[in-house]
């Protein structure tokens, strides 16, 4: 998350800010605000694509595949919009304290949306014709990271069925990092565009792969910082109650 790496690295996820935290309310909203800002580039591009599909735009070699088979790309745009925007608020601790209903309700929307993002992305990578700007390396990277997102979502769901909240949060954080990588890619790719013009096929693939790795690196930092914070924090009243009267 190149432009917002420092902000995103502060996202500690649910349950990590205990009472008495020195972080003010405004600071706690910086993370979701930064994540939403990061997703603006792909969301604007997705809105433009939907307008193109519904407005009868001229069919060209670059967009022909979308007109030929519009369902996957429309599914991807709609699901990634929901996933990116709603998912950003899962990194707001104030919405978790005393607000399990929010987390559960949001999760029931986010998990299906995440699966649609991953599956539609994989479908497009496999069955859409490669545009001139792409190549075999980028196709492989899309398949690798799309599959990684899908696996992360599955492991996150399995973890929550075992009530392993730490692993659930970790896998969902990884899935979200992969899912919003288009924003990081947009920021990284604009640099060579401005300096020397559009990158060649190989350079473009390398830069897009680097964006996925940046997001996952930040996600791992967040997960480890979250774990350290939870180990150091004293148990809350809710934690003690859960220990005495475990939920079933």
N, C-alpha and C positions, 0 to 999 in steps of 0.2 A: 504494500500500500504506500507507494512512493511518497506522494504529496502529504498524506495524512498518517505516516508511519508513527510519528511520535504520539499523535492523538490516539490512534487505534491501539497502541501498546498499553495505554492506560485503562483499557476496557477490562474490568476484572470479572464481569459476569455476575450471575445471581448469587446473592448471599455473601458477597465479599466485603461490603462496606457495613461494618457493625455500628451500633449506636456509639456516638462519641467521635465518629470520624471527623477529621478536620476539613474534609473536602466539602465545599459549599454546594448548594443546589445548582448553581450555574455551571460549576465545573463538571458535575455529574452528567450534564446534558451535552458536553462538548463531544463525547465519544459518538453517540448516535448522530449528532449533527455532522461530525466529520465523516462518518460512514455514509450518510445520505448524500453529502456533497460528493464523495468519491463515486457514487453510482449515477450521478447526474448525466455524465457523458453517455454511457450506454442506454440510459433510460430515454434521453432525448433522441438518440439514434433509433431506438426501438419505436418510439412514437412516430418518427419520420417514416420508418418502414411500414407501420400500420397505415399511415396516411397514404403512402404510395400504393399499397395493396388495395385500399378501399376507394381511392380517388381516380383509378384508371390511368395510372402513370404509364409512360412509354416503356415497353418491354425492351431490355437491353441484355447483352450476354452476361452482365454482372447480376441482374436481378431476375433473370428468366426462371431460375430454379424456384424462387419464392412464388411466382405466379403459377407455375406448373403444379406445385404442391404447397399450398399456403398453410395448411393446418399445423404442421410442426413448428413453423416459424412464429405463427400467431400464438400458439400454446407457449412457446418459449418466451416470447416477449411479455405476455400477460403474467405468466408464473414468476419470471425473474423480477418483474416490477413489484409484485406482492412480496416475494421472498426478500428482496433487497431492502425495501422500505420498512416492512413490519419487523424483519429480523434485526434491523439496527436498534430498535427499542428494547430488544432482549439484553442489550448491554447497558441498560439503565438500572442500577441497583435499587433506586427508590421505587421502581415498579414491581420489585420482587418482595421487598419487605412487607409482610402482611398482605401480599397480593398474589397468592398462589393461583387464584382464579384467572388473573391476567395471564400468567405464564402458561397455564394449561390451555386457555382459550387460544392464545396466540400460537402455541405449539400445534394445536389441532389444525390450524391453517398453514403454518410454516412447513410442517413435515410433508404434507401432500404437495405443497407448492415446490418444495425442494426436490422431491422425486420427479415432478414434472419438468423442472429445470434440467436436471441431470439426464433424464431419459430423452427429452426432446433434443437436447444438445448432442447426445450420442447418435440419435437417429439422423440428425442433419449432417453430422460429420461422416456417417457411414453411407448415406444414400443421396445426399445432394452432390451435384457435380462440383469439383473444386474450381473456385474462381481463379482468374489469372494471378492474383496477388498471393495465393496460398500455394502449398506444396506438400510433398509427402511428409516432411518433418513436422509441419504444423498439424497435419492430420493425425499423426501418431501422438503428438502432445495433447491434442484435444481428446483423443480416445483415452489416454492415460489419466489425465486429470478429471475428465468426465466420469470415468469408472471410479476414481478415487473419491469423488464427491458422493457417488451412489453408495459405495461401500461405507463411507463415513456415516451417511444417513441411516443405513441399515444397522450398523453397530450402535449408533446413538439410540435407535428405537429399541434394540435388544437390551441395551443398558438400562433404559428407563423401565422396561418390564421387570428387570431384576431389582429395581429401586436403587441402582447404582448411579446416584445423581452426579457424582464427580466425573465418571467416564461419559455419562450422557452429555454433560456440558462440554467436555473436551471434544468429543466427536462432532457435536453440532457446531462448535466453533470452527473446527477444521472444514466442515462442509460449507459453512457460510463464507469462510475465507476463499475457498475455491469458487463459490458461486458468484462472488462480487468482483472477481479478478478482472472482468472486462473494464471496470473503472480504472484500475491500475494500468492495464494495458493501454487504455486511451491516453493516459498521462505520459507513459513511457514512449509511446509511438509518436506523440506529437513533437518530441524533441528533434529526432532526425528529420521529420517533415519540415520543421522550421529552418533547420540548419543546412541540410543538403538535398531535401526533397524526399519522396517516398522511398523507404528502404527496399532492398531487393528481397526476394522470397526467403532466402536463408536468414538474413538479418532480422526480418520481420518475425520469423518463427522463433529465433533465439530470444528476441526482446519479449515476445508474448510468453514464452516459457519462463523467462526471468520474472515476469510479473506474477505468475502463479507461485513461483518459489518465494518471492518477497512476501506475498500474502500468507503463505503457510509458515514462513519463518516468524512473522509477527504473531500468527495464531499460536504457535508453540510457545513463544515468549509469554503471551497472555495466559495460556493454560498453566505454565509453570509458576508464574507470578500469582495466579489465583490459588494454586495449591499451597504455596508458601504462606499466603495471606490467611487461608483457612486454618492452617496448622498453628499459626501464631495467635489467631484471634481467640479470645475466651468464649466459651459456649454461651449462647443467648438463652433466654427463658424458653423459647420455642425448642432449641436444641435439647435442653434438659428435659423438657416435657416429652419430646420424641424418644429420648433414651429411656425414660420411665414408662411411657405408654407408646410403644412403637406402633406406627401406622400399619394397617393391614389392607 
